[in-house]
Amino acid sequence: MSQNMQTVLKKNVSEEKRHEAIDELIRSRDTTNLAVLVRMNLRGEFCHHALRGLVDCNATDELDDISTDSSVEPLLRKRAKQSV
């Protein structure tokens, strides 16, 4: 697991640092970990940030998978479907 992924998952890390770690995942085009974050049902803001990152990375396969994954929050599924 990457350092950035670990940072996002740690609850004792500031929100700012967690968002910075998601930004780094986006910059490095780590679409696998971004998709995992969306599916983990973390606090909404982190899931939405990761989803926006997938859109920015044009990760159509991951977005398509998320759009049909019933374990993902309905609003996130809808946004993923709209982005494919």
N, C-alpha and C positions, 0 to 999 in steps of 0.2 A: 504494500500500500504506500502510495507516494506521501511525502511530507505534507503537501498541500491538502490531500484528502484527509490525513490525520488531523490537521488543523481545523478543517471544517467540522469534523465530527466531535471535537473536544468541546464540552459544554463550559469548561472553565476558561475558554479563550474569548476575548472580546468579540462582539458582533463585527466590528470593523475589520479585525484580523481574519475572521471567518469569511467575510465578503472578499477581502483581498486574496485569500487563498482560492476562492471560486474564480476570481478574475484571472489568477495565474493558470488555473486549469483551462480556462477559455483561451488565454494567450497561447498555451501549449497545445491547444486543440485536443485535449484529453477527453474525447467524447464518451468513452466508456465510463469513466468516473463521474462525469456530469450526469449521465443517464442513471447511474447508481444513486446519486444524490437525489434525483427527482423521485425515484422509486422508494427511497428510504422514509418518506413522509416526515422529514425534519420539519422544524418550524417553517411555516409557509413561505416566508421571505427568502429562505435559503433554497427551497425547491423552485420557486419562481425564478430566482437568479440563475440557478443551474439550467433551467429550461430555456431562459433567454440566451444563455451561452450556447446551448445546442442549436438554437435558431441561428445565432451569429456564425457558428461553425458550419452551417448548412448540413447538419447531421441528419439527413432525411431518413435513414434506416432506423436510427435510434428514436427519432420523433414518431415514426410510424409505429414502432413497437410500443412506445409509451401510450400512443393514442388508443390502443386496443387492450391495454393492461388494466384489468378491473381493480387491481390493488392500488392503482394510482388515483389520487383525488380527481373527481370528475372535472373540475375546472382546469386542472393541468392537462388532463386527457383532451379536453376540448381545444385548448390552446395548441397542444401538440398537433392535433389533427388539422387545425387551421393553418399551421406552419409547414405542412408537408407539401 
